[in-house]
Amino acid sequence: MPWQECNQMDERVKFIAGLLDGEKMAVLCRRFGISRKTGYKILNRYNSCGLEGLTDRSRRPYRHANQLPIQIETLIVQSKQERPHWGAPKIRERLARLYPDVHTPAISHQGGLCLHCFRECIQGVRSAQRHPHRQRRSLRQSQRAVQPVKALSLVA
């Protein structure tokens, strides 16, 4: 005899149909091979949401415990963009001084954020340290490009 394929949704609908026909919860749970706690959970979902409540729910968490608020993350990112050579301890101190009411994250968490978001900046600083002549060339080229601007008088 071949195996019978069963769908969880169909089984839950059959379970609810049995309950609505007047069968006892314990008997139905034994027949379907589930605990009474699961049977009551299915019944409560059906009562609150109808047939849509019988579908599988996402197991994804609603929130992440270690996730930073977007405002603090933005401040860290802006600080790292302004000063790519600053590390996590210095950025944390700056945030604590500028915003004393805001809870600053741990240095390790903040450092991970800086590394994750600005790996390119960090690699750029490291390459500049390894190849200082490249940095000097670009500085010289930028000095040549800058021309003095004459002051304009706005007084008429």
N, C-alpha and C positions, 0 to 999 in steps of 0.2 A: 504494500500500500504506500503510495507516494505521500510525502509531507504536504500538509495543507499550508498554503501561504496565508499569513494573517497580517493585517494592517493595524497598527495601534489605534488609529482613529476609529476604524470599524469596530474594534473590540470595545473601545470606550463607549461608543454609541450603543452597542448591544448591552453593555453593563448598565447604562442609564435607562435603556428600554426595560430591562428586567426590574430595575428599581421602581420605575413608573407603573409597571404592571402589578406591583405590590409584593414582590419577593423580598425576603429579609436580606439585610446587608451582609451578615455573616455567611449565609449560604452562597450568595453571589460571589463574595470575595474568595471563598474556598473554590468555587467552580472556575473562576478566572485566574486563580493562583496569585492573588495579590493580598496585601495586608488590609485590615479594616481601616487603618490610618490612610492608606492610599485610596481606598474606596470612598472615604468621606472627602478626601481632597478632590477627587474627580467630581463628586456630587456637588461640592461647594463651587467649583469652577463652572459647572453646568448651570447652577442656580444663578450665579452672578453674571455670566457672559453668554449663556446659551451654547449653541453648538461650536461657536468659535473658541470657547473656553476649553474645549477638549483637545485642541491642537497642541503640539509640543511648544513649550515656551523657550525663549533664548536663555542660555546659561551664562551669557555674558554679564559680568557685574555691572550694576548701575553706576558705580563710581570706583575709582582706583584710590586706594588708601594713600599712596605716596605721591600722587599727582599734585603738582603745584597749581595754584590758581593762575589763570591766564594773565592777570595783571602783573603778578610777581615775575612770572616767566618772561613777560615782555620787557620788564625793567632789566632783568638779567641779560637778556639778549641785546638790548640797546647798549648797556654798559660794556658788554663784550665787543660790540661793533665799534664803539667809540674808542676803546682802549684794548686792542686785541692781545697786547702783551701782559695785561693784568690777569692774575689767577683768581681762583674762586675765593680765597680768604680776603683778598683786597676788595673784590666786588661785594662780598657779604658785609664788610665793614662800611663800605660806602652806602649801601642800602640801609644799614642800621642807623647811620648818621642822618641820611636824608629823610627817612621815614621811620621815626622811632616807634610809632604805634603799630607798624606792620611786623608780623612774626616772620623773621628771615629764616630761610631753609638751612639745613645742615650744609657744611662745606662740601661733604662728599656728594650729596644730592645735587648741589649747585654745580660742582665741578663736572659731574656726569652730564648735566644739561649743557654746560659750556662746550664740552668735548663733542657731544652729540650734534649740537646745532652748528658749531663753528670749527669743524675739523679743517676746513679750507683755510680759515684765518690762522689757525695754529700752524698748519703746514707752511703757510706763507711766511710767518715769522721765523720758523725754524730754517727755511731755505735762505732767508735773508741773513741769518746768523752764520750759516755755513758758507755762503757766498757773498761776503760784504762788498766785493768789487761790483757786483750787479746792482747793488743798492746805490753805490756811489755814482755809477753811470747814470742811473735814472735820476738821481738828485742833480747831477750836472746838466742833464738834458732839460730838466724842469726849470733850472735856473736860467738857461739860455732862452727858454720859451717865454719867461716872464719879462715883460717890458715895462718900463716905468710909465705910469699913467699921470697925465697932467691934471692938476687940480682945477676943477671948474668952480667958478663963483656963481652962487645962486642968488646973489643980491642983485636986484635990478634997479 
